[in-house]
Amino acid sequence: MIKFFPFSFKNRIAFNYIVSGSILIGLVFFFIFQIVKYSVNQHIDEEVHEELFKHLNDVTLDANDTYLIQVDQWRAREHNSITVNPVFVQFYDNNKLEIDKSPNLKDANLQLLDDSKNDEFINSTLNKIPIRQIQTPIVNNNLTVGYVVVAMSLEDLEIVAILENILLISFPIILVFLFLFARFFAGKSIKPVSTIIETSSLITKDNLNTRIPLPVNKDELYVLSQNINNLLDRIENAIQREKQFTSDASHELRTPLAVIKGTLEVLIRKPRTTDEYNEKINYCIKEVDRINNLVDQLLLLARFENQNQNIKSEEVFLDALLLDTVSRFSNQLKEKNISIKTSLEQDCVILSDSYLISIVFNNLISNAIKYSRNDEKIDLILKSQLSNYQFIVKDNGVGISKDDLNKIFDSFYRSNPSNHPDIKGTGIGLSIVKRLCDLLKIDISIQSNLGVGTTVNLIFNKSNPK
């Protein structure tokens, strides 16, 4: 395989420009040459014809069909030099024998050709000088009584040869200069590309805040630079979230492990009663359960971090799924003496992923129970609207401040945990809910007032009901 010399982007632009330019210039030169060549030949032919007609007028015929040449008239018109205004004339009789010729022929003769060449322009030579001649018969009563041959030097065609040489020599020179100009202007045109290359070489995982300067002209390179900057913004945000997520996850896992380790260290310092051992062991089990729950949530969040997850499409009865979810929280509801009031419209059916929707319901109801005080009430409302189903979870719990509402979907974010230290949590639940709602095309919104309660609204589209 032939490997071509690798051109730079600038040289490739100039080369492509030269290829197209050379074809165009070559066509222009070709047409110029052909037009000049045709014009010169046409001019010579016209002059030869004109001379032929002049000399035919100098011929008269006598009674014996012998033609007479008015020698004095036509010789007076001719020049005596073969090199100055060279028009040559020669007369022949019907036996093709010379009768007379112009003085500028001197000892030379114009060749009389076969009758098939009559009235045709023929290129020939005279003393090695290129000429164009035409012969025509002198006819009387349909009989050929003689011939006249007129020729003219083709020295005018030298301008065609000169033009041809000029074009052949100037063509590569023009291409060279055209390439240099094209390369210069191509370099100026792709200067923003060089800026992109220089800037991108400075960007590393530890230096993601560098951005490409936007060109002045809002052309394709401007759009490219803008898109790259937007891409860098997304990458920087993703890495920052990754770092924050890793830091928060490490902290959340380290805390229960430290508690377990401290409890066990205290436990082995001296002998304990059976009740004390049971108490500490049960405490450690709860912390292990907390770790397991945290790991499960982390895995779930990581699983759905990719937006291209395979989502099942199955018949989901939202009202039945809600009742099943509520039944799983019976123990927690009894412990806090919380009542759940349901207002569920029946046969609310959509095509979606039942498992993922159950996770959403589970997290929302769990949060409502967790952040509700004892002896309070939680409202669950499911109703059908014109083009969608609306699900509402409303509690009268601790609520969320307005400043924290825009952060509640961030991983590990918890609103003022110091104000309610008795409520355990990781701050991942709503992150999972938001991720799943995005995947399932469910609109979610949250309204809350600190100390009053929180209301969560979910909108399920009816566009694909079973």
N, C-alpha and C positions, 0 to 999 in steps of 0.2 A: 504494500500500500504506500502510495506517495504521500509524504507528509509535507504540506506547504509551510512556508515560513510563517510563524505566528505574527499576525499584524496586531497592533494595538487598536483599541476602539476608534481612536482618532484617525489612524491610518486607514482603517477599514471604511470609515465614512468617506474619506478623501478618495480612496480607491474606487468605491462604488460610484462616487460622483464623476470620477475620471472616465470610468467605463461608459456610463450613460452620455457624458459630454463628448467623448471621442466618437461614439456612434453618430451623435447629432452633427458634430463638426465635420466628420468624414462624409456624411450625406450632403451637407452644405457645400463642401469643397467639390464633391463629385458633380453636383448639379451646376455649380459655377463653371467647372471645366467643360462639361457637356454643352452648356449654353454658349460659352465663348467659342468652343470648337465649331458648333453648329452655325453660329453667326458668321464666323470667318469664312467657313466653307460656302455658306449661302452667299456671302458678299463676293467671293471669287467667282462662283458660278454665274451670278448676275452680271458681273463685269465681262466674263467670257461671252455670255449670250449677247450682251450689248455690242461687243466688238464683232461678233459673228454677223449680226444684223447689219451693222455698218458696212461690212465688206461685201455682204451679199448685195447691197444697194449699188456697189461699185461694179457690178457685173451686168453686162448687156449681151443679148444674143443677136446674131446676124441671121440672114435668110437661110444659111446652110446649117443652122443649129449649132454654130460655133460661138462660144461665148467670148466676149471681149472684156478685158479688164481696164477700167479707167485708172491707169497706173499713176498718173500725176496726182489724182485726188487722194488715193489711199496711201500712197507713199509719203505725201506731205504730212499725213497725220502720224506717221510712225517715227519713232526715235531710232537713232542709228546705233545706240549702245545696247549690248545684250544685258547689261547690268542695271540700266536705268529704265524704270517703267516698262519692264519687259513684257510686251504683248507681241506675239509672233503670229504671222499669217503666211500660208502657203497654198497655192492653187495647183490643182491637178486636172488633166483632161479625163475623158471617159475611159481612156486606157490606163489611167492611174500613173501617167507620166507628168513630171513637174512642168508647169507652165511658167510660174513666177512665184516669188516669195518676198517677204519683207526684208529690208536691208539688214535689220538687226540679227537676222539668222546667220548672215555671213556664209560660212561654209557648212553650217549645220542644216539639217533637214528635219521637218516634222514628219513623223511616221504616219503613213496612210494605212489605216487598218482595214480589216474585212468589213463588208457592207453591214454585217450584223451589229457593228459598233456605231453605226450612223446615229447621230443626234444623242449620243450618250457621253457623259463626262468620264474621261479616262485619265488616271494619274500615270505619268510617265516621267522620263528624264531627258534632258537636253544638255549635252556636254556635262553630265553628272549633276545638273541642276534640276531639282524636282519641278515639274510643270503639271498643269491640268489642261487637257486639250479636249476639243470637240470637233468632229468632222460632220459635214452635212453635204448631201449631194445637190448639184445644180440641175434642176429638172425642167425640161421643156416638152410639152405635149406628152407627159407621162414617160419621157425618156431621160435617162441620166446622161447629161452632156459633160459633166465634170464634177470636181469636188473642191470644197474650200475647207481648210483646216486652220482653226484658231486656237492658240495656246497662250497661257499666262503663267508666269513664274509663281510658285507656291511659297515664295519667301515670306508672304504674310502669315503663313502657317507657323513660322518660327515663333511668333508670339504665343501660339498655343503650346508649343514645346517648352518655351520659357515659363509660361504659366504653370504647366505641369510640374516642372522642376521646382518652382517656387512653392507650390502647394505641397509637394512631397517632402521638401526640406522643412517648411514651416510647420507642418502637421505635428511631428514629434516635439518640436520646440514649444509649440503652443500647449501641448499636453503636459510637458514638464512644468511650465509656468502655471498652468491650470491646477496641476496637482499640488504645487507649493501653496497657491492661494487657497485652494480647498482645504488643505491641511491646516493652514493658519486659522481660517474661519471656523473649521470644525473644532479646533482646539478651544477657541473662544466659546463656541456653542455648548461644548460639553464640560466647560469649567465647573458647573454645579456637580457633575458626576465626580470630578476629582475631589471636590469638597466633601461629597458623600463618602468617598473612599477614605479620605484622611480622617474624617470624623468617626466613621465606623471602626477604624483601626484603634481609636482611643477608648472605645466602649468595651468594658469587661464586666464580669459579674460583680466586681467591687466598685465599678464606676459606671453606673447606669443613668446618671443624671445629665450626661452630655447629650445635646441635641444638635441636629443638623440645621445650619442656617438656611432659612427659606429664600429661594431666588427672588429677584425683583419681579421678573415676568411670571405671571401665573399660567404657566404652560404645563406640559406633561411632567417636566422635571420638578416643578413646584408641587404637583400632586404627589409624585413619588416621594419627595422629601417629607411632605406632610404625612403621608401614610407611614413612612418609616418612623417618624417621630411619634405618631400615634401607637405604632407597634411597640416602640420602646417604652412608652407610658404604660401600656398594658403589661409588658414584661416586668417593668420595675414594680408595678403594683402587685403583680402575682408573686414576685420574689419576696416583697415586703410582707405580703399576707402569709407566704410560706414560712418565713422566718418567725413572724409573730405566732403563727399556728404552732410551729415546733416548740417555741419558747413556752407558750401557754400550756401545750400538751405535756411538756416535760414537768412544768410546775404542778399541774393537776395530778400527774402520776406520782410525783415525788412526795406530795403532801401526805396521802394515805400510807405510802410506804414508810415515811418517817414516823407516822403515828403508830403503825404496827411494830416497827423496830423499837421505838421508845417504850411501848407497852410491854413487849416481850422482855426487854432489858430490865424493866422494873419488876417484872414477874419473877425473874430468876435470881434476884438479889437475895431473897430469903424465902423460907418455906411459907406457903399460903394455905388457907383453908380451901376446901373443895368449892365452896360458894365463890370465893375470890377468884379461883382459877376459872370457874365457869363464866364469871362476869367478864374477865379480861379476854378469855378466848372468844366469847360471843361478840365482844367489842371488835376484836381483830377480824372475825368473820364478816361483820358488817362493813369494815373497811375494805376487805377483799372483794365483797360484793360491789362496793362502790368502784373499785378498780375495774372489775369485770364490766360493770355498766358503762364506765368511761371508755374502756377499750372498744366495746360494742358500738358506742356512739361514734368514736373516732373512725372505726372501720366503715361504718355506714356513711359517714360524711365523705370519707375518701372515695368510697365506691361511687357515689353520685356526684363527685366533683367534675367528672367528665360529662359534658352535656349530651354526648352521643350514646348514652346507655340504651340498651334494648328495653323498650317499654311494652308490656303486654296490652292487648286491646280485648277486653272482656266485659261482659255485662255486670255492672256494679249497682247494687241497690243501696243508695246512700243511707236511707233510713235504717235498714237492717244492720248495715255495717256500723252505724253509730251506736245502736243498742248493744251490739256485741262488744264494742269498745268500752262502753260505760260499765258493763257487767264485770270487766276485769279490774275495776277500781273499787269494788264493794268494800274491801277491808280498809282502804285509806279513807273512804267516805265515812265509815263507821267510827274510825279512830278520831276524826275531827268533827264528827256529828254534822257533816255537810250534806245538804239535800240538793239533788239535781232535778230541776224542773225541765221537762222536755216538751217541745211543741214541734213534732216531726210530721211533715206531710208525707203520706204514703206513696209508694211506687215512684220514687225519684230515681230514675234509671239513667245512667250514662255509660258510654264505652270508655274504659280507662283501665288502669292497673290497680286491682283491688288491694294488693299487698302494700303498695306505696301509699295509697290513700289512707289505709288503716294506720300507717306510721304517722301520717299528718294528724289524724284524729287523736291518736294516742298521745302525741306530744302536747297538743293543745289542751286536751282535757287534763293531762298530768300537771301542766303548768297552772291551770286554773285551780286545781285542788291544792297544789303545793303553796301557792301564794294567797290562798283564801284563809281567813281566820276561822277559828272554831265556830260552829253553830251558824254558819252563813249559807248562802244559797248560790247555786250556779245555774244559769239558764242556757239551754241548748235549743236552738231554733233552726229548723230546716224548712224552707218554703220554696215553692215554685213561682218563678216570674216568667215574663213573656219569652225570653230567649235563654234563660239560665236558671240555675238553682242557687239559692243563697243559704249559706250555713253561718250561724252566729254562735260564738261562745262568749258569754258575758259573766264576769264574776264581780264580786264586791270586795276584792282583796286589797293588798297593799298598794297596787297601782305602780305606774312608771312616770317619772318626771318628763316634762316636755323636752328637756335637753337631751335625755337619753333615748327618746323614741327612734331617732335616726340611726342608732347604733345597735339596736336589739337583735339585728340579724347577723351581727359580727360574731365569729366563733369565740367562745369563752368569755364573751362580754356579759356581765351581770350588773344590773342597775342597783347601786348602793347596797352591796351585800352586807356592809357593816351595820346597816339599820335593821336587818333581820338575820342575825347570825344563826338562828335556829333552823333556818331554811337552807337545806343542803342542795347544791346544784353545780353544774359544770359550765353552763352558758352555751351548750352546744345544741340544745333542743330546737330553738327557733332557727338556728343556722340550717339544720336538717330540714325543717319545715319549709323555709324559703327556697332551698335548693330543689326540693321535691315539687313545690308549687311551680317553679320555673320549668321543670321538666314536663310536668303534666298540664301546662298551660292553664293554671289556676291563678286567678287574681286574689292577692291577699292584702289586707290592710288592717292596721291596728290603731285603735284610739284608746287612750288611757289618761287618767288623772291621778296624781299621787294621793294616796290615802282614800280614794273613792272606788277605784276598780278599773278593770281592763275589758275591752270588747274587741274580739277578733272576728273579721268578716272574710269569708271565702266565697268566691263566685265560680261556679262550675258551668261551663258552656254547654248548651243543649244541642250544639250543631250536629253532633253525631250520636243521637240517642238510639238505643236498640229498638 
